Amino acid sequence: MFELVTETVSPDLAGLGDQVELRELSYGALRAVMRATTPELAGDGLLGACLFVDGAPIGLEALLALPGRFSGAIGAAMAQAMALHGLVPQAPPLEGDANDQDDRDAPADPQDGEPRQGEP
């Protein structure tokens, strides 16, 4: 029906094996991976499931055990994996957004004991 996509990853991860690639997961497999981890580890779980080294997924445990020097490459691969699966992080609202509920600039209510502008 649909073909799953395979992408190459940063050369910085080449030290993990002869063939290192990201493989798209089916929607069902993606949901299972996301449910199997805590929200804090969902991105790591996704990467562990779709980062294939020499034909096999690296897995969450092995991913978390990689040396710290791979942190930058892991972060880049995680962003690539999320984009590959259509998971784009949402940006937080900008300060002063029109939907912001902050009423710092709202005029004081005369019933709350605050003086009106120009009153002592």
DSSP file (Angstrom, degrees, kcal/mol; ACC not computed):
  #  RESIDUE AA STRUCTURE BP1 BP2  ACC     N-H-->O    O-->H-N    N-H-->O    O-->H-N    TCO  KAPPA ALPHA  PHI   PSI    X-CA   Y-CA   Z-CA
    1    1 A M              0   0    0      0, 0.0     2,-0.4     0, 0.0     0, 0.0   0.000 360.0 360.0 360.0 -75.0    0.0    0.0    0.0
    2    2 A F        -     0   0    0      0, 0.0     2,-0.5     0, 0.0     0, 0.0  -0.920 360.0-132.1-114.3 142.7    2.4    2.7    1.2
    3    3 A E        -     0   0    0     -2,-0.4     2,-0.2     1,-0.0     0, 0.0  -0.789  20.4-128.6 -92.4 133.4    6.2    2.4    1.2
    4    4 A L        -     0   0    0     -2,-0.5     2,-0.2    20,-0.1    22,-0.1  -0.574  27.3-119.5 -79.1 144.5    8.0    3.3    4.3
    5    5 A V        -     0   0    0     -2,-0.2    19,-3.3    79,-0.1     2,-0.4  -0.577  20.0-161.1 -89.3 144.0   10.9    5.8    3.9
    6    6 A T  E     -A   23   0A   0     -2,-0.2     2,-0.3    17,-0.2    17,-0.2  -0.990  13.1-175.2-121.7 134.2   14.5    5.2    4.7
    7    7 A E  E     -A   22   0A   0     15,-2.7    15,-3.0    -2,-0.4     2,-0.2  -0.936  24.8-118.4-128.5 151.2   16.9    8.1    5.2
    8    8 A T  E     -A   21   0A   0     -2,-0.3     2,-0.2    13,-0.2    13,-0.2  -0.507  32.2-142.8 -79.3 157.6   20.6    8.4    5.8
    9    9 A V        -     0   0    0     11,-0.8    11,-0.1     1,-0.2    -1,-0.0  -0.629  35.9 -58.3-115.8 175.8   21.8   10.0    9.0
   10   10 A S    >   -     0   0    0     -2,-0.2     3,-2.0    63,-0.2    -1,-0.2  -0.183  43.3-125.1 -52.7 139.4   24.6   12.3   10.0
   11   11 A P  G >  S+     0   0    0      0, 0.0     3,-1.7     0, 0.0     4,-0.3   0.703 105.8  78.4 -59.8 -17.5   28.1   11.0    9.3
   12   12 A D  G 3  S+     0   0    0      1,-0.3     3,-0.3     2,-0.1    61,-0.1   0.721  92.9  49.8 -64.9 -19.2   28.7   11.6   13.0
   13   13 A L  G X  S+     0   0    0     -3,-2.0     3,-2.1     1,-0.2     4,-0.3   0.398  80.5  98.7 -96.3   2.0   26.8    8.4   13.7
   14   14 A A  G X   +     0   0    0     -3,-1.7     3,-1.4     1,-0.3    -1,-0.2   0.776  69.0  71.2 -60.7 -25.9   28.8    6.4   11.2
   15   15 A G  G 3  S+     0   0    0     -3,-0.3    -1,-0.3    -4,-0.3    -2,-0.1   0.595  82.8  72.9 -67.6  -8.6   31.0    5.1   14.0
   16   16 A L  G <  S-     0   0    0     -3,-2.1     2,-0.3     1,-0.2    -1,-0.2   0.745 115.3 -42.7 -78.1 -22.3   28.0    3.0   15.3
   17   17 A G    <   -     0   0    0     -3,-1.4    -1,-0.2    -4,-0.3     3,-0.2  -0.983  62.9 -78.4 176.1-178.8   28.3    0.5   12.4
   18   18 A D  S    S+     0   0    0     -2,-0.3     2,-0.5     1,-0.3    -1,-0.1   0.859 118.5  31.6 -72.6 -35.9   28.8   -0.1    8.7
   19   19 A Q        +     0   0    0     -3,-0.1    35,-3.5     2,-0.0     2,-0.5  -0.960  68.9 172.9-129.0 114.0   25.2    0.9    7.8
   20   20 A V  E     + B   0  53A   0     -2,-0.5   -11,-0.8    33,-0.2     2,-0.3  -0.982  17.2 145.5-123.4 122.2   23.4    3.5    9.9
   21   21 A E  E     -AB   8  52A   0     31,-2.4    31,-3.2    -2,-0.5     2,-0.5  -0.977  45.2-116.8-151.7 161.1   20.0    4.7    8.7
   22   22 A L  E     -AB   7  51A   0    -15,-3.0   -15,-2.7    -2,-0.3     2,-0.5  -0.887  27.8-163.4-100.6 132.9   16.6    6.0    9.9
   23   23 A R  E     -A    6   0A   0     27,-2.7   -17,-0.2    -2,-0.5     2,-0.1  -0.973  21.1-120.6-119.6 127.9   13.6    3.8    8.9
   24   24 A E        -     0   0    0    -19,-3.3     2,-0.3    -2,-0.5   -20,-0.1  -0.370  26.8-139.4 -63.1 139.4   10.1    5.2    9.1
   25   25 A L        -     0   0    0      1,-0.1   -20,-0.1    -2,-0.1    -1,-0.1  -0.679  20.7-105.8 -95.5 153.8    7.8    3.2   11.3
   26   26 A S     >  -     0   0    0     -2,-0.3     4,-2.7     1,-0.1     5,-0.2  -0.345  37.8-105.5 -68.0 162.2    4.2    2.4   10.5
   27   27 A Y  H  > S+     0   0    0      1,-0.2     4,-2.5     2,-0.2     5,-0.2   0.902 121.3  50.8 -59.1 -41.8    1.6    4.5   12.4
   28   28 A G  H  > S+     0   0    0      2,-0.2     4,-2.2     1,-0.2    -1,-0.2   0.913 111.8  46.0 -63.1 -43.4    0.8    1.5   14.7
   29   29 A A  H  > S+     0   0    0      2,-0.2     4,-2.3     1,-0.2    -1,-0.2   0.885 111.6  53.2 -66.6 -38.3    4.4    0.9   15.5
   30   30 A L  H  X S+     0   0    0     -4,-2.7     4,-2.3     2,-0.2    -2,-0.2   0.932 109.8  47.6 -61.2 -46.4    4.9    4.6   16.1
   31   31 A R  H  X S+     0   0    0     -4,-2.5     4,-2.2     1,-0.2    -2,-0.2   0.900 110.9  51.8 -62.0 -41.5    2.0    4.7   18.6
   32   32 A A  H  X S+     0   0    0     -4,-2.2     4,-1.5     1,-0.2    -1,-0.2   0.909 110.6  48.0 -63.2 -41.8    3.3    1.6   20.4
   33   33 A V  H  < S+     0   0    0     -4,-2.3     4,-0.5     1,-0.2    -2,-0.2   0.926 111.8  49.2 -64.0 -45.1    6.7    3.1   20.8
   34   34 A M  H >< S+     0   0    0     -4,-2.3     3,-0.6     1,-0.2    -1,-0.2   0.857 112.8  47.4 -66.1 -35.1    5.3    6.4   22.1
   35   35 A R  H 3< S+     0   0    0     -4,-2.2    -1,-0.2     1,-0.2    -2,-0.2   0.770 103.8  62.7 -74.7 -25.3    3.1    4.6   24.6
   36   36 A A  T 3< S+     0   0    0     -4,-1.5     2,-0.3    -5,-0.2    -1,-0.2   0.560 103.4  53.6 -79.7  -7.5    5.9    2.3   25.8
   37   37 A T  S <  S-     0   0    0     -3,-0.6     5,-0.1    -4,-0.5     0, 0.0  -0.749  90.0 -98.9-121.6 169.3    8.0    5.2   27.1
   38   38 A T    >>  -     0   0    0     -2,-0.3     3,-1.0     1,-0.1     4,-0.5  -0.449  42.9-105.5 -77.1 160.6    7.5    8.2   29.5
   39   39 A P  G >4 S+     0   0    0      0, 0.0     3,-0.8     0, 0.0     4,-0.4   0.861 122.2  56.8 -56.4 -34.5    6.8   11.6   27.9
   40   40 A E  G 34 S+     0   0    0      1,-0.2     4,-0.2     2,-0.1     3,-0.2   0.784 114.3  37.7 -68.0 -25.9   10.3   12.6   28.7
   41   41 A L  G <> S+     0   0    0     -3,-1.0     4,-3.0     1,-0.1    -1,-0.2   0.279  83.6 104.8-108.0   9.7   11.8    9.7   26.8
   42   42 A A  H <X S+     0   0    0     -3,-0.8     4,-2.4    -4,-0.5     5,-0.2   0.910  84.0  46.5 -60.1 -43.5    9.3    9.6   23.9
   43   43 A G  H  > S+     0   0    0     -4,-0.4     4,-2.5     2,-0.2    -1,-0.2   0.903 114.0  48.0 -65.0 -40.6   11.7   11.1   21.4
   44   44 A D  H  > S+     0   0    0     -4,-0.2     4,-3.0     2,-0.2    -2,-0.2   0.905 110.9  51.7 -64.9 -40.9   14.5    8.8   22.5
   45   45 A G  H  X S+     0   0    0     -4,-3.0     4,-1.6     2,-0.2    -2,-0.2   0.913 110.1  48.9 -61.9 -42.7   12.1    5.8   22.2
   46   46 A L  H  X S+     0   0    0     -4,-2.4     4,-1.9    -5,-0.2    -2,-0.2   0.943 113.3  46.5 -61.1 -48.0   11.2    6.9   18.7
   47   47 A L  H  X S+     0   0    0     -4,-2.5     4,-2.2     1,-0.2    11,-0.3   0.916 110.0  53.5 -62.8 -42.5   14.9    7.2   17.7
   48   48 A G  H  < S+     0   0    0     -4,-3.0    11,-2.9     1,-0.2    -1,-0.2   0.839 112.3  46.0 -60.3 -32.0   15.8    3.9   19.3
   49   49 A A  H  < S+     0   0    0     -4,-1.6    -1,-0.2    -3,-0.2    -2,-0.2   0.793 121.6  33.6 -82.0 -28.9   13.1    2.2   17.3
   50   50 A C  H  < S+     0   0    0     -4,-1.9   -27,-2.7    -5,-0.1     2,-0.9   0.526  92.2  93.8-109.5  -4.8   13.8    3.8   13.9
   51   51 A L  E  <  -B   22   0A   0     -4,-2.2     7,-2.8   -29,-0.2     2,-0.5  -0.789  62.0-164.6 -87.3 109.5   17.6    4.2   14.1
   52   52 A F  E     -BC  21  57A   0    -31,-3.2   -31,-2.4    -2,-0.9     2,-0.5  -0.823  10.8-168.8-101.2 131.1   18.9    1.0   12.4
   53   53 A V  E >  S-BC  20  56A   0      3,-3.0     3,-1.3    -2,-0.5   -33,-0.2  -0.978  77.4 -17.6-119.6 118.2   22.5    0.0   12.7
   54   54 A D  T 3  S-     0   0    0    -35,-3.5    -1,-0.1    -2,-0.5   -34,-0.1   0.875 132.5 -46.4  51.6  42.9   23.7   -2.8   10.4
   55   55 A G  T 3  S+     0   0    0    -36,-0.4    -1,-0.2     1,-0.2   -35,-0.1   0.408 121.9  88.5  90.0  -1.8   20.1   -3.9    9.7
   56   56 A A  E <  S-C   53   0A   0     -3,-1.3    -3,-3.0     3,-0.0    -1,-0.2  -0.968  81.4-104.4-130.9 145.4   18.7   -3.9   13.3
   57   57 A P  E     -C   52   0A   0      0, 0.0    -5,-0.3     0, 0.0    -8,-0.1  -0.428  24.6-138.0 -65.5 140.8   17.1   -1.1   15.4
   58   58 A I        -     0   0    0     -7,-2.8     4,-0.5   -11,-0.3    -9,-0.2   0.861  38.7-144.4 -69.4 -34.9   19.5    0.1   18.1
   59   59 A G     >  -     0   0    0    -11,-2.9     4,-2.1    -8,-0.3     5,-0.1   0.146  22.4 -84.6  85.1 155.7   16.8    0.3   20.7
   60   60 A L  H  > S+     0   0    0      2,-0.2     4,-2.6     1,-0.2     5,-0.2   0.913 123.4  52.3 -63.8 -46.3   16.2    2.7   23.6
   61   61 A E  H  > S+     0   0    0      1,-0.2     4,-1.0     2,-0.2    -1,-0.2   0.922 113.4  43.0 -60.1 -46.4   18.6    1.0   26.1
   62   62 A A  H  4 S+     0   0    0     -4,-0.5     4,-0.4     2,-0.2     3,-0.2   0.874 112.5  54.6 -68.7 -36.2   21.6    1.0   23.7
   63   63 A L  H >< S+     0   0    0     -4,-2.1     3,-1.3     1,-0.2    -2,-0.2   0.936 108.9  47.4 -60.9 -46.4   20.8    4.5   22.5
   64   64 A L  H 3< S+     0   0    0     -4,-2.6    -1,-0.2     1,-0.2    -2,-0.2   0.705 107.9  58.0 -68.8 -19.3   20.9    5.8   26.1
   65   65 A A  T 3< S+     0   0    0     -4,-1.0    -1,-0.2    -3,-0.2    -2,-0.2   0.494  79.5 114.9 -89.1  -4.1   24.1    3.9   26.7
   66   66 A L  S <  S-     0   0    0     -3,-1.3    -3,-0.0    -4,-0.4     5,-0.0  -0.320  79.2 -92.8 -65.0 150.1   26.0    5.7   23.9
   67   67 A P    >   -     0   0    0      0, 0.0     3,-2.1     0, 0.0    -1,-0.1  -0.257  33.5-112.9 -61.7 151.0   28.9    7.9   25.0
   68   68 A G  G >  S+     0   0    0      1,-0.3     3,-2.4     2,-0.2     4,-0.3   0.733 109.2  76.5 -58.1 -25.2   28.2   11.6   25.5
   69   69 A R  G 3  S+     0   0    0      1,-0.3     3,-0.3     2,-0.1     4,-0.3   0.685  89.8  59.0 -63.3 -14.8   30.3   12.6   22.5
   70   70 A F  G <> S+     0   0    0     -3,-2.1     4,-2.9     1,-0.2    -1,-0.3   0.439  75.6 102.4 -88.9  -0.3   27.4   11.4   20.4
   71   71 A S  H <> S+     0   0    0     -3,-2.4     4,-2.6     1,-0.2     5,-0.2   0.885  80.4  46.5 -54.1 -47.6   24.9   13.9   22.0
   72   72 A G  H  > S+     0   0    0     -3,-0.3     4,-2.1    -4,-0.3    -1,-0.2   0.921 115.7  45.4 -62.0 -44.6   24.9   16.4   19.1
   73   73 A A  H  > S+     0   0    0     -4,-0.3     4,-2.5     2,-0.2    -2,-0.2   0.861 112.3  52.0 -68.3 -35.5   24.5   13.7   16.5
   74   74 A I  H  X S+     0   0    0     -4,-2.9     4,-2.7     2,-0.2    -2,-0.2   0.923 109.1  50.3 -65.7 -43.6   21.8   12.0   18.5
   75   75 A G  H  X S+     0   0    0     -4,-2.6     4,-2.2    -5,-0.3    -2,-0.2   0.913 112.2  46.8 -60.3 -43.0   19.9   15.3   18.8
   76   76 A A  H  X S+     0   0    0     -4,-2.1     4,-2.2     1,-0.2    -1,-0.2   0.907 113.3  48.5 -65.5 -42.0   20.1   15.9   15.1
   77   77 A A  H  X S+     0   0    0     -4,-2.5     4,-2.7     2,-0.2    -2,-0.2   0.865 109.7  53.1 -66.4 -35.7   19.0   12.3   14.4
   78   78 A M  H  X S+     0   0    0     -4,-2.7     4,-2.5     2,-0.2    -2,-0.2   0.924 109.6  47.6 -65.4 -43.7   16.1   12.7   16.8
   79   79 A A  H  X S+     0   0    0     -4,-2.2     4,-2.2     1,-0.2    -2,-0.2   0.900 113.3  49.0 -62.1 -40.3   14.9   15.9   15.1
   80   80 A Q  H  X S+     0   0    0     -4,-2.2     4,-2.5     2,-0.2    -2,-0.2   0.902 111.0  49.9 -65.3 -41.9   15.2   14.1   11.7
   81   81 A A  H  X S+     0   0    0     -4,-2.7     4,-1.4     2,-0.2    -2,-0.2   0.896 110.3  49.9 -64.8 -40.6   13.3   11.1   13.0
   82   82 A M  H  <>S+     0   0    0     -4,-2.5     5,-3.3     1,-0.2     3,-0.3   0.926 112.8  46.3 -64.3 -43.8   10.5   13.3   14.3
   83   83 A A  H ><5S+     0   0    0     -4,-2.2     3,-1.6     1,-0.2    -2,-0.2   0.894 107.7  57.7 -64.4 -39.6   10.3   15.1   11.0
   84   84 A L  H 3<5S+     0   0    0     -4,-2.5    -1,-0.2     1,-0.3    -2,-0.2   0.823 111.2  43.2 -58.5 -32.0   10.3   11.8    9.2
   85   85 A H  T 3<5S-     0   0    0     -4,-1.4    -1,-0.3    -3,-0.3    -2,-0.2   0.266 119.8-107.7 -99.8  10.2    7.2   10.7   11.2
   86   86 A G  T < 5S+     0   0    0     -3,-1.6     2,-0.9     1,-0.2    -3,-0.2   0.700  75.0 137.5  74.7  18.8    5.4   14.1   10.8
   87   87 A L      < +     0   0    0     -5,-3.3    -1,-0.2    -6,-0.2    -2,-0.1  -0.808  26.3 176.1-101.7  94.3    6.0   15.0   14.4
   88   88 A V        -     0   0    0     -2,-0.9    -9,-0.0    -3,-0.1    -5,-0.0  -0.875  33.0-117.4-101.5 123.2    7.0   18.7   14.4
   89   89 A P        -     0   0    0      0, 0.0     2,-0.4     0, 0.0    -1,-0.0  -0.281  27.1-122.6 -59.2 141.5    7.5   20.2   17.8
   90   90 A Q        -     0   0    0      1,-0.0     0, 0.0     3,-0.0     0, 0.0  -0.710  22.0-126.8 -86.0 134.1    5.1   23.1   18.6
   91   91 A A        -     0   0    0     -2,-0.4     3,-0.1     1,-0.1    -1,-0.0  -0.554  28.4-109.1 -77.0 143.4    6.7   26.4   19.5
   92   92 A P        -     0   0    0      0, 0.0    -1,-0.1     0, 0.0     3,-0.1  -0.351  47.6 -86.1 -66.1 155.0    5.6   28.0   22.8
   93   93 A P        -     0   0    0      0, 0.0     2,-0.1     0, 0.0     3,-0.1  -0.320  48.9-107.0 -62.6 145.7    3.5   31.1   22.4
   94   94 A L    >   -     0   0    0      1,-0.1     3,-1.8    -3,-0.1     2,-0.1  -0.418  40.0 -94.8 -71.5 147.7    5.4   34.3   22.0
   95   95 A E  T 3  S+     0   0    0      1,-0.3    -1,-0.1    -2,-0.1     0, 0.0  -0.419 114.9  21.5 -62.4 134.1    5.4   36.7   24.9
   96   96 A G  T 3  S+     0   0    0      1,-0.2    -1,-0.3    -2,-0.1    -2,-0.1   0.647  87.8 168.4  80.1  14.7    2.7   39.2   24.5
   97   97 A D    X   -     0   0    0     -3,-1.8     3,-2.1     1,-0.1    -1,-0.2  -0.238  48.5-115.1 -57.6 148.9    0.7   36.9   22.1
   98   98 A A  T 3  S+     0   0    0      1,-0.3    -1,-0.1     3,-0.1    -2,-0.0   0.761 118.4  53.5 -60.0 -24.8   -2.8   38.1   21.3
   99   99 A N  T 3  S+     0   0    0      2,-0.0    -1,-0.3     0, 0.0     2,-0.1   0.451  80.9 122.6 -89.1  -0.6   -4.1   35.0   23.1
  100  100 A D    <   -     0   0    0     -3,-2.1    -5,-0.0     1,-0.1    -6,-0.0  -0.405  55.7-150.7 -64.8 133.9   -2.1   35.7   26.2
  101  101 A Q        +     0   0    0     -2,-0.1     2,-0.3     2,-0.0    -1,-0.1   0.352  55.0 125.9 -88.1   5.8   -4.3   36.0   29.2
  102  102 A D        -     0   0    0      1,-0.1     3,-0.3     2,-0.0    -2,-0.0  -0.486  40.1-170.7 -69.6 128.7   -2.0   38.5   31.0
  103  103 A D    >   +     0   0    0     -2,-0.3     3,-1.1     1,-0.2    -1,-0.1  -0.046  44.2 123.3-112.5  32.2   -3.9   41.6   32.0
  104  104 A R  T 3  S+     0   0    0      1,-0.3    -1,-0.2     0, 0.0    -2,-0.0   0.850  80.6  44.2 -60.0 -34.2   -1.0   43.8   33.0
  105  105 A D  T 3  S+     0   0    0     -3,-0.3    -1,-0.3     2,-0.1    -2,-0.1   0.465  88.8 111.4 -91.7  -1.5   -2.1   46.5   30.5
  106  106 A A  S <  S-     0   0    0     -3,-1.1     3,-0.1     1,-0.1    -3,-0.0  -0.455  78.3-103.3 -73.0 144.7   -5.8   46.3   31.3
  107  107 A P        -     0   0    0      0, 0.0    -1,-0.1     0, 0.0     2,-0.1  -0.349  43.2 -98.3 -65.7 148.9   -7.2   49.4   33.1
  108  108 A A        -     0   0    0      7,-0.2     9,-0.1     1,-0.1     5,-0.0  -0.389  34.5-116.2 -67.6 143.2   -7.8   49.0   36.8
  109  109 A D    > > -     0   0    0      1,-0.1     3,-1.9    -2,-0.1     5,-0.8  -0.695  15.2-141.1 -79.6 125.8  -11.4   48.2   37.8
  110  110 A P  G > 5S+     0   0    0      0, 0.0     3,-0.8     0, 0.0    -1,-0.1   0.735  99.6  61.0 -62.5 -18.9  -12.8   51.0   39.9
  111  111 A Q  G 3 5S+     0   0    0      1,-0.2    -2,-0.0     2,-0.1    -3,-0.0   0.597  90.2  68.2 -83.3  -9.8  -14.5   48.5   42.1
  112  112 A D  G < 5S-     0   0    0     -3,-1.9    -1,-0.2     2,-0.2    -3,-0.0   0.337 115.5-105.2 -93.4  10.1  -11.2   46.8   43.2
  113  113 A G  T < 5S+     0   0    0     -3,-0.8    -2,-0.1     1,-0.3    -5,-0.0   0.448  78.4 132.9  86.7  -1.1  -10.0   49.8   45.2
  114  114 A E      < -     0   0    0     -5,-0.8    -1,-0.3     1,-0.1    -2,-0.2  -0.674  60.0-117.1 -83.0 135.8   -7.5   50.9   42.6
  115  115 A P        -     0   0    0      0, 0.0    -7,-0.2     0, 0.0     3,-0.1  -0.451  29.4-114.7 -69.6 145.9   -7.5   54.6   41.8
  116  116 A R    >   -     0   0    0      1,-0.2     3,-2.5    -2,-0.1     2,-0.1  -0.350  48.4 -74.9 -72.3 160.2   -8.4   55.5   38.2
  117  117 A Q  T 3  S+     0   0    0      1,-0.3    -1,-0.2    -9,-0.1     0, 0.0  -0.371 124.3  20.3 -58.4 130.8   -5.8   57.2   36.1
  118  118 A G  T 3  S+     0   0    0      1,-0.3    -1,-0.3    -3,-0.1    -2,-0.1   0.286 100.8 111.6  90.2  -8.4   -5.4   60.8   37.1
  119  119 A E    <         0   0    0     -3,-2.5    -1,-0.3     1,-0.1     0, 0.0  -0.739 360.0 360.0 -96.2 147.5   -7.0   60.2   40.6
  120  120 A P              0   0    0      0, 0.0    -1,-0.1     0, 0.0    -3,-0.1   0.496 360.0 360.0 -72.7 360.0   -4.9   60.4   43.8
